[in-house]
Amino acid sequence: IRVKPNADNADFIRAFRQEMRGRLRVGNLYLEDIKSMGSVRDMALSDYHGGLKSKIVIFFFMLLNAFLAIIGTFWFRTRERTEELSIRLIFGATPQSLMKMLIGEGLLLISFAFIPVVILVYCMGNAEMIGVYLAEWNMMRFFVGVGLTFLILLSVAVLSVWFPARKAMQINPVEALHGE
């Protein structure tokens, strides 16, 4: 409720509760608490920063999950292809060329998987299913978000491919071909 500025004082809440006690109790419903608009505003503003911190934590948690999922996938792919990589090394391929090939494949897979997601996010943005209370939905925001996300995914993919591929390049080709 809004009150006149001269009625807004430290004693207002106590006096209001005492005066309205009988009228504000309906059945098993009653007035529990009254808070000033200033305290509500302060709580809302402080909650925004708390929400921002939790969003940042969730972002890094999801980034870690994506990294672990991608590294697990590429680790498995590279491990299953150890014999193929050994044959390529025997026939003259350099470890650098194999690394470029594996990273290129990884980037291509990430790109193919990213295209449907971009279409989905664009449709969700146009349907106003994405929270836009802090920034208005527009194409510039969409392209910046998609670009940053794609760069992060590409860097995760490169790191995810580099480590297992480096381990696969260090295997002696004779040992890798022993299973064949």
C-alpha positions in Angstrom: 0.0 0.0 0.0 1.1 3.5 -0.6 0.8 6.2 2.1 1.2 9.9 2.1 4.8 11.0 2.8 3.8 12.5 6.2 2.3 9.2 7.3 5.4 7.2 6.3 7.4 7.0 9.5 9.0 4.4 11.8 5.8 3.9 13.8 3.5 3.4 10.8 3.8 -0.4 10.5 3.0 -0.9 14.2 0.1 1.5 14.2 -1.3 0.0 10.9 -1.2 -3.6 12.3 -2.9 -2.6 15.5 -5.6 -0.6 13.7 -6.3 -3.2 11.0 -6.0 -6.4 13.1 -9.6 -7.3 13.0 -10.2 -6.4 9.4 -7.2 -8.3 8.0 -8.1 -11.6 9.5 -10.3 -13.6 7.1 -10.9 -17.2 8.1 -7.5 -18.8 8.5 -5.8 -16.0 6.5 -4.1 -13.2 8.3 -1.5 -10.4 7.8 1.8 -11.9 8.8 4.3 -9.1 8.0 4.7 -5.7 6.6 7.8 -4.5 4.9 8.7 -1.0 3.7 9.2 -0.5 0.0 12.8 0.6 0.7 13.6 -2.8 2.3 11.9 -4.7 -0.6 13.9 -2.7 -3.1 17.1 -3.4 -1.3 16.3 -7.1 -1.1 15.4 -7.2 -4.8 18.7 -5.4 -5.8 20.8 -7.6 -3.6 19.0 -10.7 -4.9 20.0 -9.7 -8.5 23.7 -9.9 -7.6 23.1 -13.2 -5.9 21.3 -14.4 -8.9 24.2 -13.3 -11.1 26.7 -15.1 -9.0 24.7 -18.3 -9.1 24.3 -17.9 -12.9 28.1 -17.6 -13.2 28.6 -20.7 -11.1 26.0 -22.6 -13.2 27.8 -21.4 -16.4 31.1 -22.7 -15.3 29.6 -26.0 -14.1 27.9 -26.5 -17.5 31.1 -25.6 -19.2 33.0 -28.2 -17.2 30.3 -30.8 -18.0 30.5 -29.9 -21.7 34.3 -30.1 -21.6 34.1 -33.5 -19.8 31.5 -34.8 -22.3 33.5 -33.6 -25.3 36.8 -34.9 -24.0 35.2 -38.2 -23.2 33.8 -38.5 -26.7 37.0 -37.5 -28.5 39.1 -39.6 -26.1 37.1 -42.7 -27.0 37.2 -41.8 -30.7 41.0 -41.3 -30.6 41.6 -44.5 -28.6 39.5 -46.6 -31.0 41.5 -45.2 -33.9 45.0 -45.8 -32.4 45.7 -48.6 -34.9 44.6 -46.3 -37.8 46.8 -43.5 -36.6 49.7 -46.0 -36.2 49.3 -47.2 -39.8 49.3 -43.6 -41.0 52.5 -42.9 -39.0 54.1 -46.0 -40.5 53.2 -44.9 -44.1 54.7 -41.4 -43.6 52.2 -39.2 -41.9 53.7 -36.8 -39.4 52.3 -36.4 -35.9 51.6 -32.8 -36.7 49.5 -33.7 -39.8 47.6 -36.3 -37.8 47.0 -33.8 -35.0 45.7 -31.3 -37.6 43.4 -34.0 -39.1 42.0 -35.0 -35.7 41.4 -31.4 -34.6 39.8 -30.6 -38.0 37.5 -33.5 -37.6 36.6 -32.4 -34.1 35.9 -28.9 -35.2 33.8 -30.2 -38.0 31.7 -32.3 -35.6 31.2 -29.4 -33.2 30.2 -27.2 -36.2 27.6 -29.7 -37.4 26.2 -30.2 -33.9 26.1 -26.4 -33.4 23.9 -25.6 -36.4 20.6 -27.1 -35.1 21.2 -25.4 -31.7 21.6 -22.0 -33.4 18.4 -22.5 -35.2 16.6 -23.6 -32.0 17.9 -20.6 -30.0 16.9 -18.2 -32.8 13.4 -19.6 -32.8 13.2 -19.5 -29.0 14.4 -15.9 -29.1 11.8 -14.8 -31.6 9.1 -16.6 -29.6 10.3 -14.7 -26.5 11.0 -17.9 -24.6 14.4 -16.5 -23.5 14.6 -14.2 -20.5 15.0 -10.7 -21.8 14.3 -8.6 -18.7 17.9 -7.3 -18.6 18.6 -6.9 -22.3 16.2 -6.7 -25.2 16.2 -9.5 -27.8 17.8 -8.3 -31.0 20.0 -9.7 -33.8 23.2 -8.1 -32.5 22.7 -9.8 -29.1 21.9 -13.1 -30.8 25.0 -13.0 -33.0 27.3 -11.9 -30.2 26.0 -14.7 -28.0 26.2 -17.3 -30.7 29.7 -16.2 -31.6 31.0 -16.3 -28.1 29.4 -19.7 -27.5 30.9 -21.0 -30.7 34.4 -19.8 -29.8 34.2 -21.4 -26.3 33.0 -24.7 -27.8 35.8 -24.6 -30.4 38.4 -24.0 -27.7 36.9 -26.9 -25.7 37.0 -29.1 -28.7 40.6 -28.3 -29.5 41.7 -29.0 -26.0 39.6 -32.2 -25.9 41.2 -33.5 -29.1 44.7 -32.3 -28.4 45.4 -34.2 -25.2 44.2 -37.7 -26.3 45.7 -37.2 -29.7 49.1 -36.3 -28.2 48.9 -39.5 -26.1 48.1 -41.5 -29.2 51.0 -40.1 -31.1 53.4 -41.2 -28.4 52.4 -44.9 -28.7 54.9 -47.1 -30.5 53.3 -48.1 -33.8 54.5 -51.7 -33.3 52.7 -51.9 -30.0 49.5 -50.4 -31.4 49.5 -52.8 -34.3 50.2 -55.8 -32.1 46.4 -56.1 -31.5 45.8 -56.5 -35.2 
